[in-house]
């Protein structure tokens, strides 16, 4: 697709960018890409800004984000590559991002079949019914595994309450175990698997798009949702 610089208005660039970003996702309820520029700036290889705004984004089989927003300013691109519909950065650009996860997002991540099988192996003679997540107003997350014990015909709730904090690398969230179910064998074996899955969910590598790097700066918790605020760097535009 060959274009003239004058044809490369914001609408055209938005479509090119949105198509490339959509290819990085399994699905999205809403994805808007806004490029701000004009032909004179683009002829010099300049984009004023790039904003990626999405809702209900699924990056892989188990991770859904309620909201994702990334904003980059003063982006340098190749005007010659733009003429063939290719947005190629000529140098990295800095920006910021935030990711919002709600309780349903976390529960869907804990509800995948592979995780259920891990729980089943960890707790012999136990049936896993479901996993509930509650994001509290006290900056904690309570993860409850509802189990059924066929031998005794009992139903039990095994829970762990954790407090998220930025890990040493800044590439993910670690979890401090605040309190958990009584120290019985089934609780110990299940909770270790739950914590391992939780830290996997909060690993930023699972939020990344091709060519975009995030460094967490703040973890904010409000009732029902968790927000990761991060510094963002884009080194190349995601390819389609």
C-alpha positions in Angstrom: 0.0 0.0 0.0 1.8 3.1 -1.2 0.5 6.5 0.0 1.3 10.2 -0.4 2.4 12.1 2.7 -0.7 14.3 2.2 -2.9 11.2 2.4 -1.4 10.1 5.7 -3.7 12.0 7.9 -4.6 11.0 11.5 -7.5 8.7 10.4 -5.2 6.7 8.1 -2.5 6.3 10.7 -5.1 5.4 13.3 -6.3 2.5 11.1 -2.8 1.3 10.4 -1.9 1.4 14.1 -5.2 -0.1 15.3 -4.8 -3.0 12.9 -1.3 -3.8 14.1 -2.3 -3.6 17.8 -5.4 -5.8 17.3 -3.1 -8.5 16.0 -1.4 -8.6 19.4 -4.7 -9.4 21.2 -6.9 -12.5 21.4 -9.9 -10.3 21.6 -11.0 -6.8 22.7 -14.4 -5.3 23.7 -13.0 -1.9 22.7 -9.8 -0.7 21.2 -9.1 2.9 20.2 -5.8 4.1 18.8 -5.3 7.9 18.4 -2.3 9.3 16.5 -2.0 13.1 16.6 0.1 14.6 13.7 -0.3 16.4 10.4 1.4 15.9 7.0 4.0 18.6 7.6 5.2 17.0 10.8 5.0 13.5 9.4 7.2 14.6 6.4 9.8 15.4 9.1 9.3 12.1 10.8 7.3 13.4 13.8 4.2 12.1 15.5 2.9 14.5 18.2 1.4 11.7 20.3 0.1 8.2 20.3 -2.7 7.0 22.7 -3.8 3.4 23.0 -7.0 3.0 24.9 -8.8 -0.3 25.4 -11.4 -2.1 27.5 -11.9 -5.8 28.0 -8.6 -6.8 26.4 -7.5 -10.4 26.4 -3.7 -10.8 25.9 -3.7 -14.6 26.2 -6.0 -17.5 27.2 -6.1 -16.5 30.9 -5.4 -12.8 31.2 -8.1 -10.2 30.7 -7.7 -6.5 31.5 -10.7 -4.3 32.3 -8.8 -1.3 31.0 -5.5 -0.5 29.4 -4.2 2.9 28.6 -0.8 3.9 27.1 0.2 7.4 26.1 3.4 8.3 24.3 4.5 11.8 23.2 7.0 13.2 20.6 7.5 10.0 18.6 10.1 9.9 15.8 9.2 7.8 12.8 10.5 7.1 9.4 8.5 9.1 6.9 9.6 6.9 4.0 8.4 3.8 5.7 5.1 5.6 6.5 4.6 5.9 2.8 4.1 2.2 2.5 1.8 2.0 5.5 4.5 1.0 8.0 5.0 2.9 11.2 8.6 2.5 12.1 10.2 4.3 15.1 13.6 5.8 14.5 14.3 6.1 18.3 12.6 5.0 21.5 9.8 7.1 22.9 8.8 7.5 26.6 5.3 7.6 28.0 3.1 6.2 30.8 0.5 3.5 31.1 -2.0 2.0 33.5 -3.7 -1.4 33.6 -6.9 -2.0 35.6 -7.9 -5.4 36.7 -11.2 -6.1 38.4 -12.4 -9.1 40.5 -13.9 -10.9 37.5 -10.6 -10.6 35.6 -8.7 -12.3 38.5 -11.3 -15.0 38.8 -11.2 -15.8 35.1 -7.4 -16.1 35.4 -7.7 -18.5 38.3 -10.5 -20.4 36.6 -8.5 -21.7 33.6 -8.4 -25.5 33.3 -4.6 -25.7 33.6 -4.7 -24.0 37.0 -7.6 -26.2 38.2 -5.5 -29.3 37.4 -2.6 -27.9 39.5 -5.0 -27.4 42.4 -6.4 -30.9 41.9 -2.9 -32.5 42.1 -2.0 -30.4 45.1 -5.1 -31.5 47.1 -5.6 -35.3 46.9 -9.2 -36.6 47.2 -10.5 -33.0 46.8 -12.8 -31.5 44.2 -12.2 -27.9 43.3 -15.5 -26.1 42.8 -14.4 -22.5 42.1 -12.0 -19.7 43.0 -13.4 -16.3 44.3 -11.4 -13.1 44.5 -12.2 -10.0 46.6 -10.3 -6.8 46.2 -10.8 -4.9 49.5 -10.6 -1.3 50.6 -7.7 -2.1 52.9 -5.2 -2.6 49.9 -5.6 -6.4 50.1 -6.8 -9.2 47.9 -8.5 -12.3 49.3 -8.4 -15.4 47.2 -10.8 -18.1 48.3 -10.7 -21.7 46.9 -14.0 -23.5 47.4 -13.4 -27.2 47.7 -15.5 -30.4 48.3 -14.2 -33.4 50.2 -15.9 -36.5 48.9 -14.7 -38.7 51.8 -16.4 -36.6 54.5 -18.9 -34.9 52.2 -17.7 -31.5 53.5 -17.4 -28.2 51.7 -14.6 -26.0 52.7 -13.3 -22.5 51.9 -9.5 -22.3 51.8 -8.5 -18.6 51.7 -5.4 -16.5 51.6 -5.3 -12.7 51.9 -2.4 -11.0 50.2 -1.1 -7.5 49.9 0.5 -6.7 46.5 3.7 -4.7 46.2 6.1 -4.0 43.4 8.8 -6.7 43.1 12.5 -5.9 43.0 12.7 -5.8 39.2 9.7 -3.5 38.8 8.4 -5.9 36.1 5.7 -7.5 38.2 3.9 -7.6 41.5 4.9 -9.7 44.5 2.5 -10.7 47.2 2.8 -10.6 51.0 0.8 -13.2 52.7 -1.2 -11.3 55.4 -3.4 -14.2 56.7 -4.7 -17.5 55.5 -6.7 -20.6 56.5 -5.7 -22.7 59.4 -2.4 -24.6 59.1 -4.0 -27.9 58.0 -2.5 -30.1 55.2 -5.0 -29.2 52.5 -4.7 -25.5 53.1 -0.9 -25.5 53.0 -0.8 -27.4 49.7 -3.5 -25.4 48.0 -2.3 -21.9 49.1 1.2 -22.4 47.7 -0.3 -23.2 44.3 -2.7 -20.2 44.5 0.2 -17.8 45.4 2.3 -19.1 42.5 -0.6 -18.6 40.1 -1.3 -15.1 41.5 2.3 -14.0 41.0 2.2 -15.4 37.4 -1.0 -13.3 36.8 0.7 -10.1 38.0 3.9 -10.6 35.9 4.1 -7.7 33.5 5.5 -9.9 30.8 1.9 -11.1 30.2 0.7 -7.5 29.7 3.3 -6.6 27.1 2.8 -5.9 23.4 5.6 -6.3 20.9 8.1 -3.4 21.3 6.5 -1.9 24.4 8.2 -2.1 27.8 6.6 -1.3 31.2 8.1 -0.5 34.5 5.6 -0.5 37.4 5.7 2.7 39.5 2.6 2.3 41.7 0.1 -0.4 42.7 -3.2 1.2 43.6 -6.1 -0.7 45.1 -9.7 0.4 45.4 -12.7 -1.7 46.3 -13.2 -4.1 43.4 -10.3 -3.1 41.3 -6.5 -3.1 41.2 -4.6 -0.5 39.0 -1.0 -0.8 37.9 0.6 2.5 37.0 3.8 2.2 35.0 6.4 4.1 33.0 6.3 3.0 29.4 8.8 2.9 26.6 8.1 2.0 23.0 11.1 0.9 20.9 9.2 -0.4 17.9 5.6 -0.4 16.8 3.8 -3.7 17.3 3.7 -5.6 14.0 0.6 -7.1 12.5 
